[in-house]
Structure formats: C-alpha cells, structure tokens
Amino acid sequence: MSVARILEEKGSDVFTLSEDASILDAVRELGDHKVGAMVVADTDRTIKGILSERDVVGAIAKRGVGALSEPVSALMTRNVITCTEDMAINTLMELMTTGRFRHLPVERDGKLAGIVSIGDVVKRRIAEIEQEAAEIRHYITSSA
C-alpha cells in the first residue's frame, strides 16, 4: 500500500497555520482539530515548517507560558521531511522511526497534498497483515 492509498481512504485535508500565528493560536487549533501537529504553509500551500504538540510543550517547559505569545515561526521545525504519494508504507514506517516523528506531510509538485500520521501507517499495515492472513487461511482450507 502506498501513501496515495492512505490519502484516498482518510482524505487529504490538512490543517495549516501561518508563520505569524501565535503559539497560543496554534495550541487552540491543535485542540480544536484534535491533531498532534500542524503544517505551517503559505497561501499557495508551500510547506514552510511543521509545529507539533511536543514543540509547544518543550518551549513552555524551557521558557514558561510566555512562549505562548511567540510566533509559530519561532518554534516550528523548518527543515521538514516530507514524503510523496508513491512511497510504500514500509518506507514511511522506517522514515518515521528513524526520524522519531509522528507526522509526515505529503508533497506533490512542491505543494502540500496531505499528511500521514504514524497511526494512519500502523492502521493500514495491520489491515494488510490481516488481509494476508485471510488469504493464507483461504489457500490452506481450499487446498486441503
């Protein structure tokens, strides 16, 4: 299964922030949308960064609640690792595990096309394994 298939099933909507939004605004958006990260993008969907709940918690732990008034650009990860729609699930799992992140923006022609989470990847991988097991059971029972 590929990223394109995941996006077909879950949709390609992505909640985004602007670089000049405050961290407090970002926290509200993360909570309202019940997501763990948001892509920072400009109006033409060019990816500028990504901000995760871990980034926010880390900043508050270091600088106190004053961090909430800082702009998103001060905390976001700027060098965002992205994936493409043709990447396989196993490649995504390796990339996310090695990079130690849980959200991966999907890029198409240099623009934001979606986002996948580790939860999306694990859910699809489990479905693949269950399908393979069902096929093996069917093969065994039909061959007997």
N, CA, C and O atoms as a GROMACS GRO file, in nm:
protein
  576
    1MET      N    1   0.085  -0.118   0.000
    1MET     CA    2   0.000   0.000   0.000
    1MET      C    3   0.089   0.124   0.000
    1MET      O    4   0.198   0.125   0.058
    2SER      N    5   0.040   0.226  -0.065
    2SER     CA    6   0.118   0.350  -0.079
    2SER      C    7   0.051   0.465  -0.005
    2SER      O    8  -0.062   0.452   0.044
    3VAL      N    9   0.121   0.575   0.003
    3VAL     CA   10   0.068   0.697   0.064
    3VAL      C   11  -0.058   0.742  -0.010
    3VAL      O   12  -0.153   0.787   0.053
    4ALA      N   13  -0.059   0.729  -0.143
    4ALA     CA   14  -0.177   0.769  -0.220
    4ALA      C   15  -0.300   0.694  -0.173
    4ALA      O   16  -0.408   0.752  -0.163
    5ARG      N   17  -0.286   0.567  -0.144
    5ARG     CA   18  -0.399   0.485  -0.098
    5ARG      C   19  -0.445   0.530   0.040
    5ARG      O   20  -0.565   0.536   0.067
    6ILE      N   21  -0.351   0.561   0.127
    6ILE     CA   22  -0.387   0.612   0.260
    6ILE      C   23  -0.468   0.740   0.246
    6ILE      O   24  -0.570   0.757   0.311
    7LEU      N   25  -0.421   0.831   0.160
    7LEU     CA   26  -0.492   0.957   0.140
    7LEU      C   27  -0.629   0.937   0.078
    7LEU      O   28  -0.723   1.010   0.109
    8GLU      N   29  -0.642   0.837  -0.010
    8GLU     CA   30  -0.772   0.806  -0.068
    8GLU      C   31  -0.870   0.766   0.041
    8GLU      O   32  -0.987   0.806   0.039
    9GLU      N   33  -0.823   0.687   0.136
    9GLU     CA   34  -0.909   0.636   0.242
    9GLU      C   35  -0.938   0.741   0.350
    9GLU      O   36  -1.052   0.752   0.396
   10LYS      N   37  -0.838   0.817   0.389
   10LYS     CA   38  -0.856   0.911   0.500
   10LYS      C   39  -0.888   1.053   0.456
   10LYS      O   40  -0.940   1.133   0.533
   11GLY      N   41  -0.856   1.084   0.332
   11GLY     CA   42  -0.875   1.219   0.282
   11GLY      C   43  -0.744   1.296   0.285
   11GLY      O   44  -0.649   1.255   0.351
   12SER      N   45  -0.741   1.406   0.214
   12SER     CA   46  -0.616   1.481   0.204
   12SER      C   47  -0.626   1.618   0.271
   12SER      O   48  -0.540   1.704   0.251
   13ASP      N   49  -0.731   1.639   0.351
   13ASP     CA   50  -0.742   1.765   0.423
   13ASP      C   51  -0.628   1.778   0.524
   13ASP      O   52  -0.596   1.682   0.594
   14VAL      N   53  -0.570   1.895   0.530
   14VAL     CA   54  -0.462   1.922   0.625
   14VAL      C   55  -0.490   2.056   0.690
   14VAL      O   56  -0.518   2.155   0.622
   15PHE      N   57  -0.482   2.059   0.821
   15PHE     CA   58  -0.497   2.185   0.894
   15PHE      C   59  -0.362   2.254   0.892
   15PHE      O   60  -0.260   2.194   0.927
   16THR      N   61  -0.362   2.380   0.851
   16THR     CA   62  -0.236   2.453   0.840
   16THR      C   63  -0.240   2.580   0.924
   16THR      O   64  -0.346   2.629   0.963
   17LEU      N   65  -0.122   2.632   0.949
   17LEU     CA   66  -0.102   2.757   1.021
   17LEU      C   67  -0.015   2.848   0.937
   17LEU      O   68   0.056   2.803   0.848
   18SER      N   69  -0.021   2.977   0.966
   18SER     CA   70   0.073   3.069   0.904
   18SER      C   71   0.189   3.090   1.001
   18SER      O   72   0.176   3.068   1.121
   19GLU      N   73   0.302   3.131   0.946
   19GLU     CA   74   0.422   3.152   1.028
   19GLU      C   75   0.403   3.258   1.135
   19GLU      O   76   0.467   3.254   1.240
   20ASP      N   77   0.316   3.354   1.109
   20ASP     CA   78   0.300   3.464   1.203
   20ASP      C   79   0.190   3.442   1.306
   20ASP      O   80   0.169   3.527   1.392
   21ALA      N   81   0.120   3.328   1.300
   21ALA     CA   82   0.022   3.296   1.405
   21ALA      C   83   0.096   3.280   1.537
   21ALA      O   84   0.213   3.241   1.539
   22SER      N   85   0.030   3.309   1.647
   22SER     CA   86   0.094   3.292   1.777
   22SER      C   87   0.088   3.145   1.818
   22SER      O   88   0.006   3.068   1.768
   23ILE      N   89   0.175   3.108   1.908
   23ILE     CA   90   0.174   2.972   1.961
   23ILE      C   91   0.041   2.945   2.031
   23ILE      O   92  -0.011   2.834   2.023
   24LEU      N   93  -0.014   3.045   2.099
   24LEU     CA   94  -0.144   3.028   2.162
   24LEU      C   95  -0.251   2.995   2.058
   24LEU      O   96  -0.333   2.906   2.080
   25ASP      N   97  -0.250   3.066   1.945
   25ASP     CA   98  -0.343   3.034   1.837
   25ASP      C   99  -0.321   2.890   1.789
   25ASP      O  100  -0.417   2.817   1.763
   26ALA      N  101  -0.196   2.852   1.776
   26ALA     CA  102  -0.163   2.716   1.731
   26ALA      C  103  -0.216   2.612   1.830
   26ALA      O  104  -0.271   2.510   1.789
   27VAL      N  105  -0.199   2.638   1.959
   27VAL     CA  106  -0.249   2.545   2.062
   27VAL      C  107  -0.401   2.531   2.049
   27VAL      O  108  -0.454   2.420   2.058
   28ARG      N  109  -0.467   2.641   2.030
   28ARG     CA  110  -0.614   2.637   2.013
   28ARG      C  111  -0.651   2.553   1.890
   28ARG      O  112  -0.743   2.471   1.895
   29GLU      N  113  -0.580   2.574   1.780
   29GLU     CA  114  -0.608   2.499   1.657
   29GLU      C  115  -0.581   2.350   1.675
   29GLU      O  116  -0.660   2.266   1.632
   30LEU      N  117  -0.469   2.317   1.739
   30LEU     CA  118  -0.437   2.177   1.765
   30LEU      C  119  -0.550   2.112   1.846
   30LEU      O  120  -0.593   2.001   1.817
   31GLY      N  121  -0.596   2.184   1.948
   31GLY     CA  122  -0.704   2.132   2.032
   31GLY      C  123  -0.836   2.123   1.959
   31GLY      O  124  -0.906   2.023   1.970
   32ASP      N  125  -0.871   2.228   1.886
   32ASP     CA  126  -0.998   2.229   1.813
   32ASP      C  127  -1.007   2.115   1.711
   32ASP      O  128  -1.112   2.053   1.694
   33HIS      N  129  -0.896   2.090   1.644
   33HIS     CA  130  -0.895   1.987   1.539
   33HIS      C  131  -0.854   1.849   1.590
   33HIS      O  132  -0.859   1.750   1.517
   34LYS      N  133  -0.815   1.845   1.719
   34LYS     CA  134  -0.773   1.718   1.781
   34LYS      C  135  -0.662   1.649   1.702
   34LYS      O  136  -0.670   1.530   1.670
   35VAL      N  137  -0.559   1.727   1.671
   35VAL     CA  138  -0.443   1.675   1.599
   35VAL      C  139  -0.317   1.704   1.680
   35VAL      O  140  -0.316   1.791   1.766
   36GLY      N  141  -0.212   1.630   1.651
   36GLY     CA  142  -0.087   1.645   1.724
   36GLY      C  143   0.016   1.732   1.657
   36GLY      O  144   0.119   1.764   1.715
   37ALA      N  145  -0.012   1.771   1.533
   37ALA     CA  146   0.081   1.857   1.459
   37ALA      C  147   0.005   1.930   1.349
   37ALA      O  148  -0.097   1.883   1.300
   38MET      N  149   0.059   2.045   1.313
   38MET     CA  150   0.001   2.122   1.203
   38MET      C  151   0.114   2.170   1.112
   38MET      O  152   0.221   2.209   1.157
   39VAL      N  153   0.086   2.165   0.984
   39VAL     CA  154   0.182   2.210   0.887
   39VAL      C  155   0.174   2.362   0.878
   39VAL      O  156   0.065   2.420   0.875
   40VAL      N  157   0.290   2.426   0.874
   40VAL     CA  158   0.299   2.570   0.854
   40VAL      C  159   0.320   2.590   0.705
   40VAL      O  160   0.418   2.543   0.648
   41ALA      N  161   0.225   2.660   0.643
   41ALA     CA  162   0.230   2.677   0.498
   41ALA      C  163   0.183   2.817   0.461
   41ALA      O  164   0.109   2.882   0.535
   42ASP      N  165   0.227   2.861   0.344
   42ASP     CA  166   0.177   2.990   0.296
   42ASP      C  167   0.049   2.966   0.215
   42ASP      O  168   0.003   2.853   0.203
   43THR      N  169  -0.007   3.071   0.162
   43THR     CA  170  -0.138   3.061   0.097
   43THR      C  171  -0.138   2.973  -0.028
   43THR      O  172  -0.244   2.924  -0.068
   44ASP      N  173  -0.023   2.953  -0.089
   44ASP     CA  174  -0.019   2.865  -0.208
   44ASP      C  175   0.018   2.721  -0.172
   44ASP      O  176   0.050   2.641  -0.259
   45ARG      N  177   0.014   2.689  -0.041
   45ARG     CA  178   0.038   2.555   0.015
   45ARG      C  179   0.184   2.510   0.005
   45ARG      O  180   0.213   2.391   0.004
   46THR      N  181   0.275   2.605  -0.003
   46THR     CA  182   0.417   2.573   0.007
   46THR      C  183   0.448   2.549   0.154
   46THR      O  184   0.415   2.632   0.240
   47ILE      N  185   0.511   2.436   0.183
   47ILE     CA  186   0.542   2.400   0.321
   47ILE      C  187   0.657   2.485   0.372
   47ILE      O  188   0.764   2.490   0.312
   48LYS      N  189   0.634   2.551   0.485
   48LYS     CA  190   0.735   2.635   0.549
   48LYS      C  191   0.791   2.568   0.674
   48LYS      O  192   0.904   2.596   0.715
   49GLY      N  193   0.712   2.481   0.735
   49GLY     CA  194   0.754   2.415   0.857
   49GLY      C  195   0.644   2.325   0.910
   49GLY      O  196   0.541   2.306   0.845
   50ILE      N  197   0.668   2.271   1.028
   50ILE     CA  198   0.568   2.191   1.096
   50ILE      C  199   0.581   2.219   1.245
   50ILE      O  200   0.691   2.236   1.297
   51LEU      N  201   0.469   2.224   1.313
   51LEU     CA  202   0.466   2.251   1.457
   51LEU      C  203   0.389   2.138   1.523
   51LEU      O  204   0.275   2.109   1.486
   52SER      N  205   0.452   2.075   1.621
   52SER     CA  206   0.388   1.965   1.692
   52SER      C  207   0.360   2.003   1.836
   52SER      O  208   0.416   2.100   1.889
   53GLU      N  209   0.274   1.926   1.898
   53GLU     CA  210   0.245   1.949   2.039
   53GLU      C  211   0.373   1.933   2.123
   53GLU      O  212   0.388   2.001   2.225
   54ARG      N  213   0.462   1.847   2.081
   54ARG     CA  214   0.591   1.831   2.152
   54ARG      C  215   0.672   1.960   2.147
   54ARG      O  216   0.737   1.997   2.245
   55ASP      N  217   0.670   2.028   2.032
   55ASP     CA  218   0.742   2.156   2.019
   55ASP      C  219   0.689   2.256   2.120
   55ASP      O  220   0.766   2.327   2.184
   56VAL      N  221   0.558   2.262   2.132
   56VAL     CA  222   0.494   2.359   2.222
   56VAL      C  223   0.525   2.325   2.367
   56VAL      O  224   0.563   2.414   2.444
   57VAL      N  225   0.511   2.201   2.404
   57VAL     CA  226   0.538   2.160   2.542
   57VAL      C  227   0.684   2.187   2.577
   57VAL      O  228   0.713   2.235   2.687
   58GLY      N  229   0.774   2.156   2.486
   58GLY     CA  230   0.916   2.182   2.510
   58GLY      C  231   0.946   2.329   2.531
   58GLY      O  232   1.025   2.365   2.618
   59ALA      N  233   0.882   2.415   2.452
   59ALA     CA  234   0.905   2.560   2.465
   59ALA      C  235   0.850   2.612   2.597
   59ALA      O  236   0.914   2.695   2.662
   60ILE      N  237   0.733   2.565   2.637
   60ILE     CA  238   0.676   2.609   2.764
   60ILE      C  239   0.761   2.560   2.880
   60ILE      O  240   0.780   2.632   2.978
   61ALA      N  241   0.812   2.439   2.870
   61ALA     CA  242   0.898   2.384   2.976
   61ALA      C  243   1.025   2.467   2.992
   61ALA      O  244   1.072   2.488   3.103
   62LYS      N  245   1.081   2.515   2.881
   62LYS     CA  246   1.205   2.593   2.885
   62LYS      C  247   1.183   2.739   2.918
   62LYS      O  248   1.259   2.798   2.995
   63ARG      N  249   1.079   2.799   2.858
   63ARG     CA  250   1.063   2.944   2.866
   63ARG      C  251   0.940   2.990   2.943
   63ARG      O  252   0.919   3.109   2.962
   64GLY      N  253   0.859   2.896   2.986
   64GLY     CA  254   0.738   2.932   3.060
   64GLY      C  255   0.625   2.969   2.966
   64GLY      O  256   0.636   2.956   2.844
   65VAL      N  257   0.514   3.016   3.025
   65VAL     CA  258   0.394   3.045   2.946
   65VAL      C  259   0.414   3.161   2.849
   65VAL      O  260   0.333   3.180   2.758
   66GLY      N  261   0.518   3.238   2.867
   66GLY     CA  262   0.548   3.347   2.774
   66GLY      C  263   0.570   3.296   2.632
   66GLY      O  264   0.554   3.370   2.536
   67ALA      N  265   0.607   3.170   2.619
   67ALA     CA  266   0.628   3.111   2.487
   67ALA      C  267   0.500   3.113   2.405
   67ALA      O  268   0.505   3.111   2.282
   68LEU      N  269   0.386   3.117   2.471
   68LEU     CA  270   0.257   3.115   2.400
   68LEU      C  271   0.235   3.240   2.316
   68LEU      O  272   0.155   3.239   2.222
   69SER      N  273   0.304   3.348   2.350
   69SER     CA  274   0.287   3.471   2.272
   69SER      C  275   0.385   3.481   2.155
   69SER      O  276   0.376   3.574   2.075
   70GLU      N  277   0.478   3.388   2.145
   70GLU     CA  278   0.574   3.388   2.036
   70GLU      C  279   0.507   3.346   1.906
   70GLU      O  280   0.404   3.280   1.909
   71PRO      N  281   0.565   3.384   1.792
   71PRO     CA  282   0.508   3.340   1.665
   71PRO      C  283   0.542   3.193   1.638
   71PRO      O  284   0.642   3.141   1.687
   72VAL      N  285   0.461   3.129   1.560
   72VAL     CA  286   0.483   2.990   1.521
   72VAL      C  287   0.622   2.974   1.460
   72VAL      O  288   0.687   2.872   1.479
   73SER      N  289   0.666   3.074   1.385
   73SER     CA  290   0.797   3.066   1.318
   73SER      C  291   0.912   3.047   1.416
   73SER      O  292   1.018   2.998   1.378
   74ALA      N  293   0.892   3.086   1.542
   74ALA     CA  294   0.998   3.073   1.642
   74ALA      C  295   1.015   2.929   1.690
   74ALA      O  296   1.123   2.892   1.736
   75LEU      N  297   0.911   2.847   1.679
   75LEU     CA  298   0.916   2.710   1.732
   75LEU      C  299   0.911   2.601   1.626
   75LEU      O  300   0.952   2.488   1.651
   76MET      N  301   0.860   2.634   1.509
   76MET     CA  302   0.837   2.530   1.409
   76MET      C  303   0.968   2.466   1.363
   76MET      O  304   1.074   2.528   1.367
   77THR      N  305   0.957   2.343   1.320
   77THR     CA  306   1.069   2.276   1.254
   77THR      C  307   1.069   2.324   1.110
   77THR      O  308   0.970   2.307   1.038
   78ARG      N  309   1.180   2.382   1.067
   78ARG     CA  310   1.187   2.440   0.933
   78ARG      C  311   1.227   2.339   0.826
   78ARG      O  312   1.174   2.342   0.714
   79ASN      N  313   1.317   2.250   0.858
   79ASN     CA  314   1.362   2.150   0.761
   79ASN      C  315   1.270   2.029   0.770
   79ASN      O  316   1.303   1.928   0.833
   80VAL      N  317   1.157   2.041   0.706
   80VAL     CA  318   1.054   1.938   0.716
   80VAL      C  319   1.084   1.823   0.620
   80VAL      O  320   1.106   1.843   0.501
   81ILE      N  321   1.085   1.704   0.675
   81ILE     CA  322   1.097   1.585   0.592
   81ILE      C  323   0.957   1.555   0.541
   81ILE      O  324   0.861   1.552   0.618
   82THR      N  325   0.946   1.532   0.413
   82THR     CA  326   0.817   1.504   0.351
   82THR      C  327   0.822   1.370   0.280
   82THR      O  328   0.928   1.309   0.266
   83CYS      N  329   0.707   1.326   0.235
   83CYS     CA  330   0.701   1.205   0.154
   83CYS      C  331   0.621   1.235   0.028
   83CYS      O  332   0.562   1.342   0.014
   84THR      N  333   0.620   1.140  -0.061
   84THR     CA  334   0.542   1.152  -0.184
   84THR      C  335   0.434   1.046  -0.184
   84THR      O  336   0.437   0.951  -0.106
   85GLU      N  337   0.339   1.063  -0.272
   85GLU     CA  338   0.225   0.972  -0.276
   85GLU      C  339   0.261   0.830  -0.320
   85GLU      O  340   0.186   0.736  -0.293
   86ASP      N  341   0.374   0.814  -0.386
   86ASP     CA  342   0.412   0.680  -0.433
   86ASP      C  343   0.495   0.601  -0.332
   86ASP      O  344   0.532   0.487  -0.360
   87MET      N  345   0.524   0.659  -0.217
   87MET     CA  346   0.602   0.587  -0.115
   87MET      C  347   0.520   0.473  -0.055
   87MET      O  348   0.399   0.484  -0.036
   88ALA      N  349   0.588   0.364  -0.024
   88ALA     CA  350   0.525   0.248   0.038
   88ALA      C  351   0.519   0.264   0.190
   88ALA      O  352   0.597   0.338   0.249
   89ILE      N  353   0.426   0.194   0.251
   89ILE     CA  354   0.407   0.202   0.396
   89ILE      C  355   0.534   0.163   0.471
   89ILE      O  356   0.570   0.229   0.569
   90ASN      N  357   0.602   0.058   0.428
   90ASN     CA  358   0.723   0.016   0.498
   90ASN      C  359   0.830   0.125   0.495
   90ASN      O  360   0.903   0.144   0.593
   91THR      N  361   0.839   0.197   0.386
   91THR     CA  362   0.934   0.308   0.375
   91THR      C  363   0.895   0.419   0.473
   91THR      O  364   0.981   0.476   0.539
   92LEU      N  365   0.765   0.449   0.482
   92LEU     CA  366   0.717   0.550   0.576
   92LEU      C  367   0.749   0.512   0.719
   92LEU      O  368   0.796   0.595   0.797
   93MET      N  369   0.723   0.386   0.753
   93MET     CA  370   0.749   0.341   0.890
   93MET      C  371   0.896   0.357   0.925
   93MET      O  372   0.930   0.401   1.035
   94GLU      N  373   0.984   0.322   0.833
   94GLU     CA  374   1.127   0.336   0.856
   94GLU      C  375   1.167   0.483   0.870
   94GLU      O  376   1.244   0.518   0.960
   95LEU      N  377   1.115   0.567   0.784
   95LEU     CA  378   1.145   0.710   0.788
   95LEU      C  379   1.098   0.773   0.919
   95LEU      O  380   1.171   0.851   0.980
   96MET      N  381   0.978   0.739   0.961
   96MET     CA  382   0.922   0.797   1.083
   96MET      C  383   0.994   0.744   1.207
   96MET      O  384   1.017   0.819   1.303
   97THR      N  385   1.030   0.617   1.206
   97THR     CA  386   1.101   0.559   1.320
   97THR      C  387   1.241   0.618   1.331
   97THR      O  388   1.284   0.655   1.440
   98THR      N  389   1.311   0.625   1.220
   98THR     CA  390   1.446   0.680   1.220
   98THR      C  391   1.447   0.828   1.260
   98THR      O  392   1.531   0.871   1.338
   99GLY      N  393   1.353   0.904   1.205
   99GLY     CA  394   1.346   1.047   1.234
   99GLY      C  395   1.280   1.081   1.366
   99GLY      O  396   1.286   1.195   1.411
  100ARG      N  397   1.216   0.982   1.428
  100ARG     CA  398   1.146   0.999   1.556
  100ARG      C  399   1.039   1.108   1.550
  100ARG      O  400   1.031   1.194   1.638
  101PHE      N  401   0.957   1.102   1.445
  101PHE     CA  402   0.843   1.193   1.436
  101PHE      C  403   0.719   1.113   1.399
  101PHE      O  404   0.728   1.003   1.346
  102ARG      N  405   0.604   1.173   1.429
  102ARG     CA  406   0.477   1.102   1.414
  102ARG      C  407   0.390   1.155   1.301
  102ARG      O  408   0.284   1.099   1.274
  103HIS      N  409   0.432   1.261   1.237
  103HIS     CA  410   0.352   1.322   1.129
  103HIS      C  411   0.442   1.353   1.010
  103HIS      O  412   0.553   1.404   1.026
  104LEU      N  413   0.394   1.321   0.893
  104LEU     CA  414   0.475   1.339   0.773
  104LEU      C  415   0.390   1.404   0.663
  104LEU      O  416   0.298   1.341   0.610
  105PRO      N  417   0.420   1.529   0.631
  105PRO     CA  418   0.346   1.594   0.522
  105PRO      C  419   0.373   1.524   0.389
  105PRO      O  420   0.482   1.474   0.364
  106VAL      N  421   0.272   1.523   0.305
  106VAL     CA  422   0.282   1.465   0.171
  106VAL      C  423   0.293   1.582   0.073
  106VAL      O  424   0.213   1.676   0.077
  107GLU      N  425   0.392   1.573  -0.014
  107GLU     CA  426   0.417   1.681  -0.109
  107GLU      C  427   0.394   1.631  -0.252
  107GLU      O  428   0.434   1.520  -0.288
  108ARG      N  429   0.329   1.716  -0.330
  108ARG     CA  430   0.310   1.689  -0.473
  108ARG      C  431   0.344   1.816  -0.548
  108ARG      O  432   0.284   1.921  -0.524
  109ASP      N  433   0.439   1.808  -0.638
  109ASP     CA  434   0.483   1.924  -0.717
  109ASP      C  435   0.521   2.042  -0.628
  109ASP      O  436   0.491   2.156  -0.660
  110GLY      N  437   0.589   2.013  -0.516
  110GLY     CA  438   0.635   2.117  -0.427
  110GLY      C  439   0.529   2.180  -0.338
  110GLY      O  440   0.555   2.279  -0.271
  111LYS      N  441   0.410   2.122  -0.337
  111LYS     CA  442   0.299   2.177  -0.258
  111LYS      C  443   0.244   2.071  -0.164
  111LYS      O  444   0.255   1.951  -0.190
  112LEU      N  445   0.185   2.116  -0.055
  112LEU     CA  446   0.123   2.028   0.043
  112LEU      C  447   0.004   1.956  -0.019
  112LEU      O  448  -0.088   2.020  -0.070
  113ALA      N  449   0.006   1.823  -0.014
  113ALA     CA  450  -0.102   1.743  -0.073
  113ALA      C  451  -0.176   1.659   0.030
  113ALA      O  452  -0.278   1.598  -0.002
  114GLY      N  453  -0.126   1.656   0.153
  114GLY     CA  454  -0.188   1.576   0.258
  114GLY      C  455  -0.091   1.558   0.372
  114GLY      O  456   0.017   1.616   0.373
  115ILE      N  457  -0.130   1.476   0.469
  115ILE     CA  458  -0.042   1.443   0.581
  115ILE      C  459  -0.077   1.302   0.628
  115ILE      O  460  -0.194   1.263   0.628
  116VAL      N  461   0.025   1.228   0.667
  116VAL     CA  462   0.003   1.096   0.725
  116VAL      C  463   0.064   1.093   0.864
  116VAL      O  464   0.168   1.154   0.889
  117SER      N  465  -0.003   1.023   0.952
  117SER     CA  466   0.046   1.007   1.088
  117SER      C  467   0.091   0.864   1.108
  117SER      O  468   0.059   0.776   1.028
  118ILE      N  469   0.165   0.840   1.213
  118ILE     CA  470   0.208   0.704   1.243
  118ILE      C  471   0.086   0.616   1.266
  118ILE      O  472   0.088   0.497   1.235
  119GLY      N  473  -0.020   0.674   1.322
  119GLY     CA  474  -0.144   0.599   1.341
  119GLY      C  475  -0.204   0.554   1.209
  119GLY      O  476  -0.252   0.441   1.198
  120ASP      N  477  -0.202   0.641   1.109
  120ASP     CA  478  -0.251   0.604   0.975
  120ASP      C  479  -0.170   0.488   0.920
  120ASP      O  480  -0.226   0.393   0.865
  121VAL      N  481  -0.040   0.496   0.934
  121VAL     CA  482   0.050   0.395   0.880
  121VAL      C  483   0.029   0.261   0.949
  121VAL      O  484   0.019   0.158   0.883
  122VAL      N  485   0.022   0.262   1.082
  122VAL     CA  486   0.004   0.138   1.156
  122VAL      C  487  -0.132   0.076   1.124
  122VAL      O  488  -0.141  -0.046   1.105
  123LYS      N  489  -0.235   0.157   1.118
  123LYS     CA  490  -0.369   0.107   1.086
  123LYS      C  491  -0.370   0.036   0.951
  123LYS      O  492  -0.426  -0.073   0.938
  124ARG      N  493  -0.309   0.097   0.850
  124ARG     CA  494  -0.306   0.037   0.716
  124ARG      C  495  -0.219  -0.088   0.712
  124ARG      O  496  -0.251  -0.184   0.642
  125ARG      N  497  -0.109  -0.085   0.786
  125ARG     CA  498  -0.020  -0.203   0.788
  125ARG      C  499  -0.090  -0.321   0.854
  125ARG      O  500  -0.077  -0.434   0.808
  126ILE      N  501  -0.164  -0.297   0.962
  126ILE     CA  502  -0.239  -0.404   1.029
  126ILE      C  503  -0.343  -0.460   0.932
  126ILE      O  504  -0.362  -0.582   0.925
  127ALA      N  505  -0.411  -0.372   0.859
  127ALA     CA  506  -0.510  -0.418   0.761
  127ALA      C  507  -0.445  -0.507   0.655
  127ALA      O  508  -0.502  -0.608   0.615
  128GLU      N  509  -0.325  -0.470   0.611
  128GLU     CA  510  -0.253  -0.552   0.513
  128GLU      C  511  -0.222  -0.689   0.569
  128GLU      O  512  -0.241  -0.790   0.501
  129ILE      N  513  -0.174  -0.694   0.693
  129ILE     CA  514  -0.137  -0.820   0.757
  129ILE      C  515  -0.260  -0.909   0.774
  129ILE      O  516  -0.255  -1.029   0.750
  130GLU      N  517  -0.372  -0.848   0.815
  130GLU     CA  518  -0.496  -0.925   0.831
  130GLU      C  519  -0.543  -0.980   0.697
  130GLU      O  520  -0.590  -1.094   0.690
  131GLN      N  521  -0.530  -0.902   0.590
  131GLN     CA  522  -0.568  -0.949   0.457
  131GLN      C  523  -0.479  -1.065   0.413
  131GLN      O  524  -0.528  -1.164   0.359
  132GLU      N  525  -0.349  -1.052   0.437
  132GLU     CA  526  -0.256  -1.160   0.401
  132GLU      C  527  -0.290  -1.287   0.477
  132GLU      O  528  -0.288  -1.396   0.419
  133ALA      N  529  -0.320  -1.276   0.606
  133ALA     CA  530  -0.354  -1.393   0.688
  133ALA      C  531  -0.483  -1.458   0.636
  133ALA      O  532  -0.492  -1.581   0.631
  134ALA      N  533  -0.581  -1.376   0.599
  134ALA     CA  534  -0.706  -1.431   0.546
  134ALA      C  535  -0.681  -1.507   0.415
  134ALA      O  536  -0.738  -1.613   0.392
  135GLU      N  537  -0.595  -1.452   0.331
  135GLU     CA  538  -0.562  -1.518   0.204
  135GLU      C  539  -0.490  -1.650   0.227
  135GLU      O  540  -0.516  -1.748   0.157
  136ILE      N  541  -0.402  -1.654   0.324
  136ILE     CA  542  -0.330  -1.778   0.357
  136ILE      C  543  -0.428  -1.881   0.412
  136ILE      O  544  -0.423  -1.998   0.373
  137ARG      N  545  -0.518  -1.840   0.502
  137ARG     CA  546  -0.619  -1.933   0.556
  137ARG      C  547  -0.705  -1.989   0.443
  137ARG      O  548  -0.734  -2.108   0.439
  138HIS      N  549  -0.746  -1.903   0.352
  138HIS     CA  550  -0.828  -1.948   0.240
  138HIS      C  551  -0.751  -2.046   0.153
  138HIS      O  552  -0.806  -2.147   0.110
  139TYR      N  553  -0.626  -2.018   0.126
  139TYR     CA  554  -0.544  -2.108   0.045
  139TYR      C  555  -0.530  -2.244   0.112
  139TYR      O  556  -0.542  -2.348   0.046
  140ILE      N  557  -0.505  -2.243   0.242
  140ILE     CA  558  -0.485  -2.369   0.315
  140ILE      C  559  -0.614  -2.450   0.317
  140ILE      O  560  -0.612  -2.570   0.292
  141THR      N  561  -0.726  -2.386   0.344
  141THR     CA  562  -0.852  -2.459   0.353
  141THR      C  563  -0.902  -2.506   0.215
  141THR      O  564  -0.968  -2.610   0.204
  142SER      N  565  -0.870  -2.432   0.110
  142SER     CA  566  -0.915  -2.474  -0.023
  142SER      C  567  -0.824  -2.579  -0.084
  142SER      O  568  -0.864  -2.648  -0.178
  143SER      N  569  -0.701  -2.591  -0.032
  143SER     CA  570  -0.606  -2.689  -0.084
  143SER      C  571  -0.618  -2.824  -0.014
  143SER      O  572  -0.568  -2.925  -0.064
  144ALA      N  573  -0.685  -2.826   0.100
  144ALA     CA  574  -0.692  -2.949   0.180
  144ALA      C  575  -0.784  -3.052   0.124
  144ALA      O  576  -0.799  -3.160   0.181
   0.00000   0.00000   0.00000
